[in-house]
């Protein structure tokens, strides 16, 4: 037990590693603030395109979405970070993360928003159009707000996954929380920094998990 | 060399691809094994926890809810790193494969418990009461009346979550497992050519594209009419 406390919950090590960990925590927040809007923007684009009636848009779009849902995000990230420089495209760690997350999370957000748009009855858009709103206005003011409300639990759930997923940026040496914790561990020969990072993630994300748990229970129960 | 030649020479280099194809195939087999072991263990543990929770023992339920919340909030890679790089500092060594399997199993367990539990609570109380009044015991009611109804509505969310978590097997490459991504990374550093990564990406698409399409089909097939 003493060995366990010494290696995983060592207060002295926490104090020593604090500046490095704090930098990492800030970078994780910044990274999330970058990739969540990027993914949402990609998702809105995909969802709007998927309302197109012509199969020449719908089918390529579906292949695009399924491709990026099928590729593990880490594979995509490594491909962009380590593969593209071979043809002279060196986008750096931040660039690679931004592009990878745009493609991956964009596909997920797109699927969710598409389902949301489809859940809004056709009568809504017809009524909106008949009052004189243009297609774009009807989409922006009538359909999207209802669509977002209908799939809000899924949107929050996906955002939670995106924030958790930022930890893979450590693989391309972006100094976010997990990367900094590993650095601190290799300096101190002690696993406490990684434990501290885990605690930080938990404290940050637990309220979201609680909220989701309530929303999901209600949603699944409501299907009967 | 023109730009196009440079592109094909880098990403579709036939010589390099032929050389590393066997390694990628080995990695493919390893990834499939890892994924299957995660799915079996994760779903079984998740169902077990949900059933235990149905007994309604307060302290036990708090423990279950906390465990589930913990593994839903922690990024899988953090758990893998903690198990693989952290435990050795306390004298416990896990192989990369075991660390990845254990981490992703715990994550799937947490998500599966949540979904199974939601399914169980969605079965109307009248079903419980009717079953009990015909003389079935608590366990019999749960097993023969409640669970069959609960499991059906859990299928779509469970499928999607399982797919998402098994894609996390690529994280095992971080702890030196020679799965598809691990083998591809090794290939790139030996050949100094990114074609093995192209092969790796293709391998993942072969593995997961049908699964994603299947998940989409299941979602519409089992969808509850609103």
Interface residues (C-beta under 8 A of the other chain):
Chain A: X3 X4 X7 X8 X66 X67 X69 X70 X71 X72 X73 X74 X75 X76 X78 X79 X82 X83 X86 X87 X88 X119 X160 X161 X164 X165 X166 X167 X168 X170 X171 X178 X181 X182 X185 X189 X190 X191 X194 X195 X197 X198 X201 X202 X205 X206 X208 X209 X210 X212 X213 X216 X217 X220 X221 X223 X224
Chain B: X3 X6 X7 X10 X11 X69 X70 X72 X73 X74 X75 X76 X77 X78 X79 X81 X82 X85 X86 X87 X89 X90 X91 X114 X115 X117 X118 X119 X121 X122 X124 X153 X154 X157 X164 X167 X168 X169 X170 X171 X173 X174 X180 X181 X184 X185 X188 X193 X194 X197 X198 X200 X201 X204 X205 X207 X208 X209 X211 X212 X213 X216 X224 X226
